[in-house]
């Protein structure tokens, strides 16, 4: 019984770098969406600014996910971070397609590209923070 209590918090750790990156990305996306909602409701921010602000939220989310992925890998953080960014971008596009029947446009490619670049940058920072 005592051994299971000692190992309790360690069971909560995410061992896969990609799983940890996706989880961190989703958490940052949720926080960013909540922040945008609060700003939209309580300030004079107009809805016309939402697409550009949403792109920033997606880039920051991919950066955080790339950082988490890069920190858990030992080398090639830029590669794993960029791969995580592409996967994150595809997940966001799939959700937007399923939720609102959105079609693929140039903006879709921009979201995936921004997520890949931000994820690669986050992966580079994450690998270097490990040392």
C-alpha positions as CSV (number, residue, x, y, z in Angstrom):
1,X,0.0,0.0,0.0
2,X,2.8,2.4,0.9
3,X,4.6,1.8,-2.4
4,X,1.6,2.7,-4.5
5,X,1.3,6.1,-2.6
6,X,5.0,6.8,-3.3
7,X,4.5,6.2,-7.0
8,X,1.3,8.2,-7.3
9,X,2.5,11.5,-8.7
10,X,5.0,9.7,-11.1
11,X,2.1,7.9,-12.7
12,X,0.7,11.3,-13.7
13,X,3.8,12.1,-15.8
14,X,3.5,11.9,-19.6
15,X,6.3,9.9,-21.0
16,X,5.7,10.4,-24.8
17,X,7.1,13.7,-26.1
18,X,4.4,14.1,-28.7
19,X,1.6,13.3,-26.2
20,X,3.0,15.8,-23.7
21,X,3.4,18.4,-26.5
22,X,-0.2,18.0,-27.7
23,X,-1.5,18.2,-24.1
24,X,0.4,21.4,-23.4
25,X,-0.7,22.8,-26.8
26,X,-4.3,22.1,-26.0
27,X,-4.0,23.6,-22.5
28,X,-2.4,26.8,-23.9
29,X,-5.1,26.9,-26.6
30,X,-7.8,26.7,-24.0
31,X,-6.2,29.5,-22.0
32,X,-5.8,31.6,-25.1
33,X,-9.4,31.1,-26.2
34,X,-10.6,32.0,-22.7
35,X,-8.5,35.2,-22.8
36,X,-9.8,36.2,-26.2
37,X,-13.4,35.6,-25.0
38,X,-12.8,37.8,-21.9
39,X,-11.1,40.5,-24.0
40,X,-14.0,40.4,-26.5
41,X,-16.6,40.7,-23.8
42,X,-15.1,43.2,-21.4
43,X,-13.1,45.5,-23.7
44,X,-13.9,47.4,-26.9
45,X,-12.2,44.8,-29.0
46,X,-14.1,44.1,-32.2
47,X,-14.8,40.7,-33.7
48,X,-13.0,41.7,-36.9
49,X,-9.7,41.3,-35.0
50,X,-10.5,37.7,-33.9
51,X,-8.9,35.9,-36.9
52,X,-5.5,37.5,-36.5
53,X,-5.6,37.1,-32.7
54,X,-6.6,33.5,-33.1
55,X,-3.6,32.9,-35.3
56,X,-1.4,34.4,-32.6
57,X,-3.1,32.1,-30.0
58,X,-2.4,29.0,-32.3
59,X,1.2,30.0,-32.7
60,X,1.7,30.5,-29.0
61,X,0.0,27.1,-28.3
62,X,2.3,25.4,-30.9
63,X,5.3,27.1,-29.3
64,X,4.4,25.8,-25.9
65,X,3.8,22.3,-27.3
66,X,7.1,22.4,-29.2
67,X,8.8,23.5,-26.0
68,X,7.4,20.6,-24.1
69,X,8.3,18.1,-26.9
70,X,11.8,19.5,-27.2
71,X,12.4,19.3,-23.5
72,X,11.5,15.6,-23.5
73,X,13.6,14.7,-26.5
74,X,17.4,14.7,-26.4
75,X,18.2,16.0,-29.9
76,X,16.6,17.5,-33.0
77,X,14.2,19.7,-31.1
78,X,13.4,21.8,-34.1
79,X,12.4,18.7,-36.1
80,X,10.2,17.2,-33.4
81,X,8.7,20.7,-32.6
82,X,7.9,21.3,-36.3
83,X,6.3,17.9,-36.6
84,X,4.3,18.6,-33.5
85,X,3.3,22.0,-35.0
86,X,2.1,20.3,-38.2
87,X,0.1,17.7,-36.2
88,X,-1.4,20.4,-34.0
89,X,-2.3,22.5,-37.1
90,X,-4.0,19.4,-38.8
91,X,-5.9,18.7,-35.6
92,X,-7.1,22.3,-35.5
93,X,-8.2,22.2,-39.1
94,X,-10.0,18.9,-38.6
95,X,-11.9,20.3,-35.6
96,X,-12.8,23.5,-37.5
97,X,-14.0,21.4,-40.5
98,X,-16.1,19.1,-38.3
99,X,-17.5,21.9,-36.1
100,X,-18.3,24.5,-38.8
101,X,-17.8,22.7,-42.1
102,X,-15.0,25.1,-42.9
103,X,-13.2,24.5,-46.2
104,X,-9.4,24.4,-46.8
105,X,-8.2,27.9,-47.8
106,X,-4.9,29.8,-47.9
107,X,-5.6,30.7,-44.2
108,X,-5.6,27.0,-43.4
109,X,-2.2,26.7,-44.8
110,X,-1.1,29.8,-42.9
111,X,-2.3,28.2,-39.6
112,X,-0.4,25.0,-40.3
113,X,2.7,26.9,-41.4
114,X,2.7,29.2,-38.4
115,X,2.1,26.3,-36.0
116,X,5.1,24.4,-37.6
117,X,7.4,27.4,-37.4
118,X,6.4,28.2,-33.8
119,X,6.6,24.5,-32.8
120,X,10.1,24.3,-34.3
121,X,11.2,27.4,-32.4
122,X,9.7,26.0,-29.2
123,X,11.5,22.7,-29.8
124,X,14.8,24.4,-30.2
125,X,14.3,26.3,-26.9
126,X,13.1,23.1,-25.2
127,X,16.1,21.0,-26.1
128,X,18.5,23.7,-25.0
129,X,16.7,24.1,-21.7
130,X,17.2,20.4,-20.9
131,X,21.0,20.8,-20.7
